Amino acid sequence: MGCGRCITWCPTGIAITAATLVVSCTVSIALISAKDGNMTTGAQFGQVVAALFIVMALYGLIGLAIGALLRNQIVAVVAALVW
């Protein structure tokens, strides 16, 4: 287990974050446009996106650590969700 998994899980978390961000922004823009709304991004949008990438990469590492500490997979998943 060691550093190899850490190197694997950080990019995986970043890829999942990018996919989630693309889907959520696309759906949000479509819904706002369907209601004749005006789509604008605030000054904090970039900060929120950067924080999202950092948090999701770290969440992958937290999940790895919990999984390494607990042998029961169900308990590890519940512990990660409770975290």
Secondary structure as GFF3:
##gff-version 3
##sequence-region A 1 83
A	DSSP	alpha_helix	3	34	.	.	.	ID=ss1
A	DSSP	alpha_helix	45	69	.	.	.	ID=ss2
A	DSSP	alpha_helix	73	82	.	.	.	ID=ss3
###
